[in-house]
Amino acid sequence: MTPDERRFSLLTGLAWELRRMSIGSYVTLPRTGEAVLYVRRPGGALLSVLAVQHNGRWLLMWSPSMSASGDDVILAARRIATFVQSGCAA
């Protein structure tokens, strides 16, 4: 699997888990650049979630100080859902 395919797989898996938690989101595939997951926040604002490689591992990042391992998208979805529902600013 290429890095772009892995990134897409992680983000779509995360979107699916968020959906199971009643959190709306969508994945974009720009013509150039990398896939991004956008999560709907209360009031309609969007939170951007990136899948990035760091030291040979995948991380899901939604703010400079908030990230989760790509090894467990269910845990990442729970953390993102908590973040979104708490109304924290990203």
PyMOL Python script that loads the backbone (N, CA, C, O; Angstrom):
from pymol import cmd

cmd.read_pdbstr("""\
ATOM      1  N   MET A   1       0.851  -1.170   0.000  1.00  0.00           N
ATOM      2  CA  MET A   1       0.000   0.000   0.000  1.00  0.00           C
ATOM      3  C   MET A   1       0.906   1.244   0.000  1.00  0.00           C
ATOM      4  O   MET A   1       1.848   1.334   0.788  1.00  0.00           O
ATOM      5  N   THR A   2       0.613   2.183  -0.876  1.00  0.00           N
ATOM      6  CA  THR A   2       1.400   3.408  -0.936  1.00  0.00           C
ATOM      7  C   THR A   2       1.043   4.312   0.250  1.00  0.00           C
ATOM      8  O   THR A   2      -0.005   4.124   0.867  1.00  0.00           O
ATOM      9  N   PRO A   3       1.899   5.290   0.577  1.00  0.00           N
ATOM     10  CA  PRO A   3       1.550   6.222   1.655  1.00  0.00           C
ATOM     11  C   PRO A   3       0.225   6.947   1.403  1.00  0.00           C
ATOM     12  O   PRO A   3      -0.551   7.141   2.339  1.00  0.00           O
ATOM     13  N   ASP A   4      -0.046   7.346   0.174  1.00  0.00           N
ATOM     14  CA  ASP A   4      -1.314   8.015  -0.134  1.00  0.00           C
ATOM     15  C   ASP A   4      -2.502   7.086   0.094  1.00  0.00           C
ATOM     16  O   ASP A   4      -3.536   7.513   0.607  1.00  0.00           O
ATOM     17  N   GLU A   5      -2.358   5.817  -0.285  1.00  0.00           N
ATOM     18  CA  GLU A   5      -3.433   4.849  -0.065  1.00  0.00           C
ATOM     19  C   GLU A   5      -3.638   4.601   1.429  1.00  0.00           C
ATOM     20  O   GLU A   5      -4.773   4.490   1.892  1.00  0.00           O
ATOM     21  N   ARG A   6      -2.545   4.515   2.176  1.00  0.00           N
ATOM     22  CA  ARG A   6      -2.639   4.296   3.633  1.00  0.00           C
ATOM     23  C   ARG A   6      -3.317   5.495   4.298  1.00  0.00           C
ATOM     24  O   ARG A   6      -4.176   5.325   5.163  1.00  0.00           O
ATOM     25  N   ARG A   7      -2.930   6.698   3.894  1.00  0.00           N
ATOM     26  CA  ARG A   7      -3.533   7.915   4.437  1.00  0.00           C
ATOM     27  C   ARG A   7      -5.047   7.899   4.203  1.00  0.00           C
ATOM     28  O   ARG A   7      -5.825   8.143   5.126  1.00  0.00           O
ATOM     29  N   PHE A   8      -5.458   7.610   2.961  1.00  0.00           N
ATOM     30  CA  PHE A   8      -6.873   7.563   2.624  1.00  0.00           C
ATOM     31  C   PHE A   8      -7.589   6.499   3.455  1.00  0.00           C
ATOM     32  O   PHE A   8      -8.684   6.738   3.966  1.00  0.00           O
ATOM     33  N   SER A   9      -6.973   5.331   3.588  1.00  0.00           N
ATOM     34  CA  SER A   9      -7.561   4.237   4.360  1.00  0.00           C
ATOM     35  C   SER A   9      -7.766   4.634   5.824  1.00  0.00           C
ATOM     36  O   SER A   9      -8.819   4.363   6.401  1.00  0.00           O
ATOM     37  N   LEU A  10      -6.767   5.271   6.418  1.00  0.00           N
ATOM     38  CA  LEU A  10      -6.892   5.716   7.810  1.00  0.00           C
ATOM     39  C   LEU A  10      -8.009   6.741   7.968  1.00  0.00           C
ATOM     40  O   LEU A  10      -8.817   6.653   8.893  1.00  0.00           O
ATOM     41  N   LEU A  11      -8.050   7.704   7.068  1.00  0.00           N
ATOM     42  CA  LEU A  11      -9.050   8.765   7.193  1.00  0.00           C
ATOM     43  C   LEU A  11     -10.461   8.250   6.952  1.00  0.00           C
ATOM     44  O   LEU A  11     -11.391   8.673   7.639  1.00  0.00           O
ATOM     45  N   THR A  12     -10.642   7.350   5.995  1.00  0.00           N
ATOM     46  CA  THR A  12     -11.987   6.817   5.771  1.00  0.00           C
ATOM     47  C   THR A  12     -12.412   5.897   6.922  1.00  0.00           C
ATOM     48  O   THR A  12     -13.582   5.876   7.304  1.00  0.00           O
ATOM     49  N   GLY A  13     -11.471   5.150   7.463  1.00  0.00           N
ATOM     50  CA  GLY A  13     -11.775   4.338   8.641  1.00  0.00           C
ATOM     51  C   GLY A  13     -12.169   5.206   9.825  1.00  0.00           C
ATOM     52  O   GLY A  13     -13.101   4.884  10.563  1.00  0.00           O
ATOM     53  N   LEU A  14     -11.458   6.298   9.997  1.00  0.00           N
ATOM     54  CA  LEU A  14     -11.783   7.235  11.070  1.00  0.00           C
ATOM     55  C   LEU A  14     -13.159   7.860  10.835  1.00  0.00           C
ATOM     56  O   LEU A  14     -13.948   7.990  11.772  1.00  0.00           O
ATOM     57  N   ALA A  15     -13.452   8.249   9.589  1.00  0.00           N
ATOM     58  CA  ALA A  15     -14.766   8.817   9.260  1.00  0.00           C
ATOM     59  C   ALA A  15     -15.878   7.826   9.598  1.00  0.00           C
ATOM     60  O   ALA A  15     -16.918   8.212  10.131  1.00  0.00           O
ATOM     61  N   TRP A  16     -15.657   6.564   9.291  1.00  0.00           N
ATOM     62  CA  TRP A  16     -16.667   5.541   9.572  1.00  0.00           C
ATOM     63  C   TRP A  16     -16.910   5.422  11.080  1.00  0.00           C
ATOM     64  O   TRP A  16     -18.056   5.352  11.523  1.00  0.00           O
ATOM     65  N   GLU A  17     -15.839   5.401  11.856  1.00  0.00           N
ATOM     66  CA  GLU A  17     -15.993   5.294  13.307  1.00  0.00           C
ATOM     67  C   GLU A  17     -16.676   6.533  13.877  1.00  0.00           C
ATOM     68  O   GLU A  17     -17.500   6.414  14.784  1.00  0.00           O
ATOM     69  N   LEU A  18     -16.355   7.709  13.367  1.00  0.00           N
ATOM     70  CA  LEU A  18     -17.019   8.930  13.819  1.00  0.00           C
ATOM     71  C   LEU A  18     -18.511   8.877  13.493  1.00  0.00           C
ATOM     72  O   LEU A  18     -19.343   9.311  14.290  1.00  0.00           O
ATOM     73  N   ARG A  19     -18.843   8.345  12.323  1.00  0.00           N
ATOM     74  CA  ARG A  19     -20.253   8.215  11.924  1.00  0.00           C
ATOM     75  C   ARG A  19     -21.003   7.330  12.915  1.00  0.00           C
ATOM     76  O   ARG A  19     -22.145   7.619  13.272  1.00  0.00           O
ATOM     77  N   ARG A  20     -20.364   6.261  13.353  1.00  0.00           N
ATOM     78  CA  ARG A  20     -20.987   5.373  14.342  1.00  0.00           C
ATOM     79  C   ARG A  20     -21.250   6.100  15.655  1.00  0.00           C
ATOM     80  O   ARG A  20     -22.088   5.676  16.451  1.00  0.00           O
ATOM     81  N   MET A  21     -20.516   7.216  15.880  1.00  0.00           N
ATOM     82  CA  MET A  21     -20.679   8.029  17.091  1.00  0.00           C
ATOM     83  C   MET A  21     -21.560   9.253  16.818  1.00  0.00           C
ATOM     84  O   MET A  21     -21.621  10.176  17.629  1.00  0.00           O
ATOM     85  N   SER A  22     -22.238   9.248  15.670  1.00  0.00           N
ATOM     86  CA  SER A  22     -23.123  10.350  15.261  1.00  0.00           C
ATOM     87  C   SER A  22     -22.384  11.667  15.045  1.00  0.00           C
ATOM     88  O   SER A  22     -22.930  12.744  15.284  1.00  0.00           O
ATOM     89  N   ILE A  23     -21.137  11.567  14.592  1.00  0.00           N
ATOM     90  CA  ILE A  23     -20.338  12.746  14.251  1.00  0.00           C
ATOM     91  C   ILE A  23     -20.167  12.750  12.738  1.00  0.00           C
ATOM     92  O   ILE A  23     -19.596  11.817  12.172  1.00  0.00           O
ATOM     93  N   GLY A  24     -20.662  13.800  12.080  1.00  0.00           N
ATOM     94  CA  GLY A  24     -20.560  13.896  10.627  1.00  0.00           C
ATOM     95  C   GLY A  24     -19.175  14.332  10.182  1.00  0.00           C
ATOM     96  O   GLY A  24     -18.508  15.099  10.876  1.00  0.00           O
ATOM     97  N   SER A  25     -18.741  13.845   9.028  1.00  0.00           N
ATOM     98  CA  SER A  25     -17.433  14.211   8.485  1.00  0.00           C
ATOM     99  C   SER A  25     -17.411  13.901   6.999  1.00  0.00           C
ATOM    100  O   SER A  25     -18.316  13.257   6.468  1.00  0.00           O
ATOM    101  N   TYR A  26     -16.372  14.367   6.342  1.00  0.00           N
ATOM    102  CA  TYR A  26     -16.148  13.977   4.949  1.00  0.00           C
ATOM    103  C   TYR A  26     -14.668  14.039   4.627  1.00  0.00           C
ATOM    104  O   TYR A  26     -13.922  14.816   5.224  1.00  0.00           O
ATOM    105  N   VAL A  27     -14.247  13.212   3.678  1.00  0.00           N
ATOM    106  CA  VAL A  27     -12.858  13.148   3.236  1.00  0.00           C
ATOM    107  C   VAL A  27     -12.756  13.845   1.886  1.00  0.00           C
ATOM    108  O   VAL A  27     -13.584  13.628   1.001  1.00  0.00           O
ATOM    109  N   THR A  28     -11.740  14.677   1.736  1.00  0.00           N
ATOM    110  CA  THR A  28     -11.494  15.314   0.449  1.00  0.00           C
ATOM    111  C   THR A  28     -10.249  14.700  -0.176  1.00  0.00           C
ATOM    112  O   THR A  28      -9.288  14.354   0.512  1.00  0.00           O
ATOM    113  N   LEU A  29     -10.295  14.576  -1.488  1.00  0.00           N
ATOM    114  CA  LEU A  29      -9.149  14.088  -2.264  1.00  0.00           C
ATOM    115  C   LEU A  29      -8.816  15.157  -3.294  1.00  0.00           C
ATOM    116  O   LEU A  29      -9.308  15.108  -4.422  1.00  0.00           O
ATOM    117  N   PRO A  30      -7.982  16.123  -2.914  1.00  0.00           N
ATOM    118  CA  PRO A  30      -7.658  17.178  -3.868  1.00  0.00           C
ATOM    119  C   PRO A  30      -6.862  16.641  -5.051  1.00  0.00           C
ATOM    120  O   PRO A  30      -6.200  15.607  -4.960  1.00  0.00           O
ATOM    121  N   ARG A  31      -6.940  17.361  -6.152  1.00  0.00           N
ATOM    122  CA  ARG A  31      -6.204  16.971  -7.361  1.00  0.00           C
ATOM    123  C   ARG A  31      -4.710  16.890  -7.076  1.00  0.00           C
ATOM    124  O   ARG A  31      -4.023  15.986  -7.553  1.00  0.00           O
ATOM    125  N   THR A  32      -4.224  17.833  -6.304  1.00  0.00           N
ATOM    126  CA  THR A  32      -2.828  17.792  -5.843  1.00  0.00           C
ATOM    127  C   THR A  32      -2.857  17.900  -4.329  1.00  0.00           C
ATOM    128  O   THR A  32      -3.786  18.482  -3.770  1.00  0.00           O
ATOM    129  N   GLY A  33      -1.887  17.368  -3.679  1.00  0.00           N
ATOM    130  CA  GLY A  33      -1.854  17.394  -2.220  1.00  0.00           C
ATOM    131  C   GLY A  33      -2.378  16.094  -1.633  1.00  0.00           C
ATOM    132  O   GLY A  33      -2.516  15.086  -2.326  1.00  0.00           O
ATOM    133  N   GLU A  34      -2.663  16.143  -0.352  1.00  0.00           N
ATOM    134  CA  GLU A  34      -3.026  14.937   0.387  1.00  0.00           C
ATOM    135  C   GLU A  34      -4.475  14.965   0.850  1.00  0.00           C
ATOM    136  O   GLU A  34      -5.079  16.030   0.977  1.00  0.00           O
ATOM    137  N   ALA A  35      -5.020  13.789   1.099  1.00  0.00           N
ATOM    138  CA  ALA A  35      -6.389  13.660   1.600  1.00  0.00           C
ATOM    139  C   ALA A  35      -6.486  14.292   2.987  1.00  0.00           C
ATOM    140  O   ALA A  35      -5.542  14.257   3.776  1.00  0.00           O
ATOM    141  N   VAL A  36      -7.657  14.870   3.257  1.00  0.00           N
ATOM    142  CA  VAL A  36      -7.941  15.488   4.549  1.00  0.00           C
ATOM    143  C   VAL A  36      -9.350  15.062   4.970  1.00  0.00           C
ATOM    144  O   VAL A  36     -10.256  14.972   4.142  1.00  0.00           O
ATOM    145  N   LEU A  37      -9.517  14.805   6.253  1.00  0.00           N
ATOM    146  CA  LEU A  37     -10.836  14.528   6.820  1.00  0.00           C
ATOM    147  C   LEU A  37     -11.319  15.801   7.503  1.00  0.00           C
ATOM    148  O   LEU A  37     -10.599  16.393   8.306  1.00  0.00           O
ATOM    149  N   TYR A  38     -12.535  16.219   7.184  1.00  0.00           N
ATOM    150  CA  TYR A  38     -13.154  17.365   7.846  1.00  0.00           C
ATOM    151  C   TYR A  38     -14.285  16.852   8.720  1.00  0.00           C
ATOM    152  O   TYR A  38     -15.149  16.104   8.263  1.00  0.00           O
ATOM    153  N   VAL A  39     -14.272  17.261   9.983  1.00  0.00           N
ATOM    154  CA  VAL A  39     -15.271  16.830  10.951  1.00  0.00           C
ATOM    155  C   VAL A  39     -16.173  18.019  11.268  1.00  0.00           C
ATOM    156  O   VAL A  39     -15.696  19.110  11.581  1.00  0.00           O
ATOM    157  N   ARG A  40     -17.473  17.795  11.184  1.00  0.00           N
ATOM    158  CA  ARG A  40     -18.441  18.857  11.501  1.00  0.00           C
ATOM    159  C   ARG A  40     -18.505  19.065  13.008  1.00  0.00           C
ATOM    160  O   ARG A  40     -18.630  18.122  13.789  1.00  0.00           O
ATOM    161  N   ARG A  41     -18.414  20.344  13.387  1.00  0.00           N
ATOM    162  CA  ARG A  41     -18.486  20.719  14.795  1.00  0.00           C
ATOM    163  C   ARG A  41     -19.837  21.365  15.067  1.00  0.00           C
ATOM    164  O   ARG A  41     -20.508  21.801  14.133  1.00  0.00           O
ATOM    165  N   PRO A  42     -20.246  21.433  16.327  1.00  0.00           N
ATOM    166  CA  PRO A  42     -21.484  22.143  16.636  1.00  0.00           C
ATOM    167  C   PRO A  42     -21.415  23.561  16.061  1.00  0.00           C
ATOM    168  O   PRO A  42     -20.401  24.246  16.196  1.00  0.00           O
ATOM    169  N   GLY A  43     -22.478  23.982  15.435  1.00  0.00           N
ATOM    170  CA  GLY A  43     -22.493  25.290  14.814  1.00  0.00           C
ATOM    171  C   GLY A  43     -22.027  25.268  13.365  1.00  0.00           C
ATOM    172  O   GLY A  43     -22.088  26.294  12.688  1.00  0.00           O
ATOM    173  N   GLY A  44     -21.564  24.121  12.875  1.00  0.00           N
ATOM    174  CA  GLY A  44     -21.196  23.981  11.475  1.00  0.00           C
ATOM    175  C   GLY A  44     -19.736  24.192  11.135  1.00  0.00           C
ATOM    176  O   GLY A  44     -19.339  23.935   9.998  1.00  0.00           O
ATOM    177  N   ALA A  45     -18.919  24.651  12.075  1.00  0.00           N
ATOM    178  CA  ALA A  45     -17.487  24.817  11.794  1.00  0.00           C
ATOM    179  C   ALA A  45     -16.860  23.452  11.511  1.00  0.00           C
ATOM    180  O   ALA A  45     -17.372  22.421  11.947  1.00  0.00           O
ATOM    181  N   LEU A  46     -15.764  23.458  10.787  1.00  0.00           N
ATOM    182  CA  LEU A  46     -15.080  22.215  10.435  1.00  0.00           C
ATOM    183  C   LEU A  46     -13.751  22.081  11.156  1.00  0.00           C
ATOM    184  O   LEU A  46     -13.022  23.058  11.331  1.00  0.00           O
ATOM    185  N   LEU A  47     -13.448  20.873  11.568  1.00  0.00           N
ATOM    186  CA  LEU A  47     -12.160  20.529  12.154  1.00  0.00           C
ATOM    187  C   LEU A  47     -11.413  19.683  11.137  1.00  0.00           C
ATOM    188  O   LEU A  47     -11.946  18.679  10.662  1.00  0.00           O
ATOM    189  N   SER A  48     -10.191  20.066  10.793  1.00  0.00           N
ATOM    190  CA  SER A  48      -9.370  19.309   9.843  1.00  0.00           C
ATOM    191  C   SER A  48      -8.586  18.236  10.581  1.00  0.00           C
ATOM    192  O   SER A  48      -7.992  18.495  11.627  1.00  0.00           O
ATOM    193  N   VAL A  49      -8.591  17.032  10.028  1.00  0.00           N
ATOM    194  CA  VAL A  49      -7.815  15.930  10.580  1.00  0.00           C
ATOM    195  C   VAL A  49      -6.883  15.428   9.483  1.00  0.00           C
ATOM    196  O   VAL A  49      -7.318  15.126   8.372  1.00  0.00           O
ATOM    197  N   LEU A  50      -5.598  15.343   9.810  1.00  0.00           N
ATOM    198  CA  LEU A  50      -4.589  14.872   8.864  1.00  0.00           C
ATOM    199  C   LEU A  50      -4.037  13.533   9.317  1.00  0.00           C
ATOM    200  O   LEU A  50      -3.969  13.250  10.513  1.00  0.00           O
ATOM    201  N   ALA A  51      -3.646  12.720   8.362  1.00  0.00           N
ATOM    202  CA  ALA A  51      -2.921  11.478   8.651  1.00  0.00           C
ATOM    203  C   ALA A  51      -1.493  11.699   8.164  1.00  0.00           C
ATOM    204  O   ALA A  51      -1.261  11.916   6.975  1.00  0.00           O
ATOM    205  N   VAL A  52      -0.540  11.643   9.092  1.00  0.00           N
ATOM    206  CA  VAL A  52       0.858  11.933   8.757  1.00  0.00           C
ATOM    207  C   VAL A  52       1.765  10.823   9.268  1.00  0.00           C
ATOM    208  O   VAL A  52       1.485  10.181  10.280  1.00  0.00           O
ATOM    209  N   GLN A  53       2.846  10.618   8.552  1.00  0.00           N
ATOM    210  CA  GLN A  53       3.860   9.672   8.997  1.00  0.00           C
ATOM    211  C   GLN A  53       4.884  10.414   9.842  1.00  0.00           C
ATOM    212  O   GLN A  53       5.345  11.495   9.475  1.00  0.00           O
ATOM    213  N   HIS A  54       5.233   9.818  10.982  1.00  0.00           N
ATOM    214  CA  HIS A  54       6.236  10.401  11.869  1.00  0.00           C
ATOM    215  C   HIS A  54       7.057   9.271  12.466  1.00  0.00           C
ATOM    216  O   HIS A  54       6.523   8.406  13.161  1.00  0.00           O
ATOM    217  N   ASN A  55       8.341   9.280  12.197  1.00  0.00           N
ATOM    218  CA  ASN A  55       9.244   8.232  12.700  1.00  0.00           C
ATOM    219  C   ASN A  55       8.749   6.827  12.368  1.00  0.00           C
ATOM    220  O   ASN A  55       8.816   5.923  13.200  1.00  0.00           O
ATOM    221  N   GLY A  56       8.251   6.653  11.138  1.00  0.00           N
ATOM    222  CA  GLY A  56       7.821   5.341  10.685  1.00  0.00           C
ATOM    223  C   GLY A  56       6.441   4.912  11.156  1.00  0.00           C
ATOM    224  O   GLY A  56       6.014   3.795  10.863  1.00  0.00           O
ATOM    225  N   ARG A  57       5.729   5.778  11.883  1.00  0.00           N
ATOM    226  CA  ARG A  57       4.385   5.453  12.371  1.00  0.00           C
ATOM    227  C   ARG A  57       3.400   6.467  11.822  1.00  0.00           C
ATOM    228  O   ARG A  57       3.780   7.573  11.440  1.00  0.00           O
ATOM    229  N   TRP A  58       2.135   6.083  11.786  1.00  0.00           N
ATOM    230  CA  TRP A  58       1.087   6.992  11.333  1.00  0.00           C
ATOM    231  C   TRP A  58       0.413   7.645  12.524  1.00  0.00           C
ATOM    232  O   TRP A  58       0.086   6.987  13.512  1.00  0.00           O
ATOM    233  N   LEU A  59       0.211   8.958  12.416  1.00  0.00           N
ATOM    234  CA  LEU A  59      -0.503   9.731  13.421  1.00  0.00           C
ATOM    235  C   LEU A  59      -1.707  10.398  12.778  1.00  0.00           C
ATOM    236  O   LEU A  59      -1.662  10.785  11.611  1.00  0.00           O
ATOM    237  N   LEU A  60      -2.770  10.528  13.536  1.00  0.00           N
ATOM    238  CA  LEU A  60      -3.938  11.297  13.133  1.00  0.00           C
ATOM    239  C   LEU A  60      -3.888  12.572  13.961  1.00  0.00           C
ATOM    240  O   LEU A  60      -3.935  12.517  15.190  1.00  0.00           O
ATOM    241  N   MET A  61      -3.794  13.718  13.296  1.00  0.00           N
ATOM    242  CA  MET A  61      -3.598  15.001  13.983  1.00  0.00           C
ATOM    243  C   MET A  61      -4.748  15.947  13.676  1.00  0.00           C
ATOM    244  O   MET A  61      -5.172  16.068  12.527  1.00  0.00           O
ATOM    245  N   TRP A  62      -5.255  16.621  14.714  1.00  0.00           N
ATOM    246  CA  TRP A  62      -6.340  17.578  14.520  1.00  0.00           C
ATOM    247  C   TRP A  62      -6.050  18.930  15.154  1.00  0.00           C
ATOM    248  O   TRP A  62      -6.875  19.839  15.056  1.00  0.00           O
ATOM    249  N   SER A  63      -4.934  19.081  15.781  1.00  0.00           N
ATOM    250  CA  SER A  63      -4.455  20.383  16.241  1.00  0.00           C
ATOM    251  C   SER A  63      -2.964  20.211  16.517  1.00  0.00           C
ATOM    252  O   SER A  63      -2.473  19.084  16.580  1.00  0.00           O
ATOM    253  N   PRO A  64      -2.244  21.312  16.682  1.00  0.00           N
ATOM    254  CA  PRO A  64      -0.799  21.172  16.924  1.00  0.00           C
ATOM    255  C   PRO A  64      -0.460  20.307  18.134  1.00  0.00           C
ATOM    256  O   PRO A  64       0.600  19.682  18.175  1.00  0.00           O
ATOM    257  N   SER A  65      -1.359  20.269  19.122  1.00  0.00           N
ATOM    258  CA  SER A  65      -1.062  19.505  20.337  1.00  0.00           C
ATOM    259  C   SER A  65      -1.950  18.276  20.514  1.00  0.00           C
ATOM    260  O   SER A  65      -1.849  17.588  21.529  1.00  0.00           O
ATOM    261  N   MET A  66      -2.816  17.991  19.545  1.00  0.00           N
ATOM    262  CA  MET A  66      -3.732  16.860  19.682  1.00  0.00           C
ATOM    263  C   MET A  66      -3.512  15.866  18.542  1.00  0.00           C
ATOM    264  O   MET A  66      -3.636  16.204  17.365  1.00  0.00           O
ATOM    265  N   SER A  67      -3.186  14.647  18.920  1.00  0.00           N
ATOM    266  CA  SER A  67      -3.003  13.597  17.919  1.00  0.00           C
ATOM    267  C   SER A  67      -3.278  12.246  18.567  1.00  0.00           C
ATOM    268  O   SER A  67      -3.347  12.120  19.790  1.00  0.00           O
ATOM    269  N   ALA A  68      -3.432  11.245  17.712  1.00  0.00           N
ATOM    270  CA  ALA A  68      -3.635   9.874  18.178  1.00  0.00           C
ATOM    271  C   ALA A  68      -2.924   8.946  17.202  1.00  0.00           C
ATOM    272  O   ALA A  68      -2.720   9.289  16.038  1.00  0.00           O
ATOM    273  N   SER A  69      -2.562   7.803  17.674  1.00  0.00           N
ATOM    274  CA  SER A  69      -1.912   6.810  16.826  1.00  0.00           C
ATOM    275  C   SER A  69      -2.867   6.323  15.744  1.00  0.00           C
ATOM    276  O   SER A  69      -4.056   6.121  15.993  1.00  0.00           O
ATOM    277  N   GLY A  70      -2.336   6.140  14.553  1.00  0.00           N
ATOM    278  CA  GLY A  70      -3.125   5.565  13.472  1.00  0.00           C
ATOM    279  C   GLY A  70      -3.352   4.076  13.651  1.00  0.00           C
ATOM    280  O   GLY A  70      -4.082   3.465  12.870  1.00  0.00           O
ATOM    281  N   ASP A  71      -2.743   3.484  14.662  1.00  0.00           N
ATOM    282  CA  ASP A  71      -2.900   2.053  14.920  1.00  0.00           C
ATOM    283  C   ASP A  71      -4.274   1.706  15.482  1.00  0.00           C
ATOM    284  O   ASP A  71      -4.690   0.548  15.427  1.00  0.00           O
ATOM    285  N   ASP A  72      -4.985   2.700  16.023  1.00  0.00           N
ATOM    286  CA  ASP A  72      -6.293   2.442  16.654  1.00  0.00           C
ATOM    287  C   ASP A  72      -7.259   3.563  16.285  1.00  0.00           C
ATOM    288  O   ASP A  72      -7.387   4.544  17.018  1.00  0.00           O
ATOM    289  N   VAL A  73      -7.945   3.415  15.137  1.00  0.00           N
ATOM    290  CA  VAL A  73      -8.856   4.479  14.691  1.00  0.00           C
ATOM    291  C   VAL A  73     -10.080   4.606  15.596  1.00  0.00           C
ATOM    292  O   VAL A  73     -10.689   5.674  15.648  1.00  0.00           O
ATOM    293  N   ILE A  74     -10.454   3.549  16.304  1.00  0.00           N
ATOM    294  CA  ILE A  74     -11.585   3.643  17.226  1.00  0.00           C
ATOM    295  C   ILE A  74     -11.227   4.574  18.385  1.00  0.00           C
ATOM    296  O   ILE A  74     -12.021   5.442  18.747  1.00  0.00           O
ATOM    297  N   LEU A  75     -10.059   4.405  18.959  1.00  0.00           N
ATOM    298  CA  LEU A  75      -9.612   5.290  20.036  1.00  0.00           C
ATOM    299  C   LEU A  75      -9.457   6.720  19.512  1.00  0.00           C
ATOM    300  O   LEU A  75      -9.852   7.672  20.184  1.00  0.00           O
ATOM    301  N   ALA A  76      -8.891   6.871  18.332  1.00  0.00           N
ATOM    302  CA  ALA A  76      -8.745   8.207  17.740  1.00  0.00           C
ATOM    303  C   ALA A  76     -10.109   8.855  17.552  1.00  0.00           C
ATOM    304  O   ALA A  76     -10.275  10.040  17.843  1.00  0.00           O
ATOM    305  N   ALA A  77     -11.083   8.096  17.069  1.00  0.00           N
ATOM    306  CA  ALA A  77     -12.436   8.631  16.870  1.00  0.00           C
ATOM    307  C   ALA A  77     -13.039   9.072  18.199  1.00  0.00           C
ATOM    308  O   ALA A  77     -13.682  10.120  18.263  1.00  0.00           O
ATOM    309  N   ARG A  78     -12.845   8.308  19.240  1.00  0.00           N
ATOM    310  CA  ARG A  78     -13.363   8.684  20.563  1.00  0.00           C
ATOM    311  C   ARG A  78     -12.730   9.992  21.037  1.00  0.00           C
ATOM    312  O   ARG A  78     -13.417  10.862  21.571  1.00  0.00           O
ATOM    313  N   ARG A  79     -11.429  10.123  20.840  1.00  0.00           N
ATOM    314  CA  ARG A  79     -10.738  11.348  21.268  1.00  0.00           C
ATOM    315  C   ARG A  79     -11.207  12.547  20.455  1.00  0.00           C
ATOM    316  O   ARG A  79     -11.414  13.627  21.008  1.00  0.00           O
ATOM    317  N   ILE A  80     -11.374  12.368  19.161  1.00  0.00           N
ATOM    318  CA  ILE A  80     -11.839  13.464  18.314  1.00  0.00           C
ATOM    319  C   ILE A  80     -13.278  13.825  18.667  1.00  0.00           C
ATOM    320  O   ILE A  80     -13.615  15.007  18.741  1.00  0.00           O
ATOM    321  N   ALA A  81     -14.124  12.833  18.885  1.00  0.00           N
ATOM    322  CA  ALA A  81     -15.513  13.089  19.266  1.00  0.00           C
ATOM    323  C   ALA A  81     -15.569  13.885  20.561  1.00  0.00           C
ATOM    324  O   ALA A  81     -16.340  14.839  20.658  1.00  0.00           O
ATOM    325  N   THR A  82     -14.786  13.522  21.541  1.00  0.00           N
ATOM    326  CA  THR A  82     -14.732  14.253  22.807  1.00  0.00           C
ATOM    327  C   THR A  82     -14.277  15.690  22.575  1.00  0.00           C
ATOM    328  O   THR A  82     -14.852  16.630  23.125  1.00  0.00           O
ATOM    329  N   PHE A  83     -13.248  15.849  21.765  1.00  0.00           N
ATOM    330  CA  PHE A  83     -12.722  17.173  21.447  1.00  0.00           C
ATOM    331  C   PHE A  83     -13.789  18.031  20.773  1.00  0.00           C
ATOM    332  O   PHE A  83     -13.997  19.183  21.154  1.00  0.00           O
ATOM    333  N   VAL A  84     -14.458  17.472  19.779  1.00  0.00           N
ATOM    334  CA  VAL A  84     -15.481  18.210  19.026  1.00  0.00           C
ATOM    335  C   VAL A  84     -16.662  18.559  19.929  1.00  0.00           C
ATOM    336  O   VAL A  84     -17.146  19.690  19.909  1.00  0.00           O
ATOM    337  N   GLN A  85     -17.117  17.608  20.706  1.00  0.00           N
ATOM    338  CA  GLN A  85     -18.280  17.822  21.552  1.00  0.00           C
ATOM    339  C   GLN A  85     -18.006  18.753  22.723  1.00  0.00           C
ATOM    340  O   GLN A  85     -18.932  19.354  23.268  1.00  0.00           O
ATOM    341  N   SER A  86     -16.736  18.877  23.116  1.00  0.00           N
ATOM    342  CA  SER A  86     -16.391  19.771  24.221  1.00  0.00           C
ATOM    343  C   SER A  86     -16.359  21.227  23.798  1.00  0.00           C
ATOM    344  O   SER A  86     -16.339  22.127  24.638  1.00  0.00           O
ATOM    345  N   GLY A  87     -16.355  21.456  22.480  1.00  0.00           N
ATOM    346  CA  GLY A  87     -16.329  22.828  21.975  1.00  0.00           C
ATOM    347  C   GLY A  87     -14.954  23.460  22.019  1.00  0.00           C
ATOM    348  O   GLY A  87     -14.834  24.680  21.902  1.00  0.00           O
ATOM    349  N   CYS A  88     -13.898  22.647  22.188  1.00  0.00           N
ATOM    350  CA  CYS A  88     -12.537  23.173  22.217  1.00  0.00           C
ATOM    351  C   CYS A  88     -12.205  23.837  20.877  1.00  0.00           C
ATOM    352  O   CYS A  88     -12.663  23.396  19.823  1.00  0.00           O
ATOM    353  N   ALA A  89     -11.415  24.881  20.935  1.00  0.00           N
ATOM    354  CA  ALA A  89     -10.919  25.515  19.700  1.00  0.00           C
ATOM    355  C   ALA A  89      -9.690  24.764  19.241  1.00  0.00           C
ATOM    356  O   ALA A  89      -8.821  24.420  20.041  1.00  0.00           O
ATOM    357  N   ALA A  90      -9.626  24.514  17.958  1.00  0.00           N
ATOM    358  CA  ALA A  90      -8.464  23.793  17.424  1.00  0.00           C
ATOM    359  C   ALA A  90      -7.356  24.748  17.070  1.00  0.00           C
ATOM    360  O   ALA A  90      -6.299  24.322  16.606  1.00  0.00           O
TER     361      ALA A  90
END
""", "prot")
cmd.dss("prot")
cmd.show_as("cartoon", "prot")
cmd.util.cbc("prot")
cmd.orient("prot")
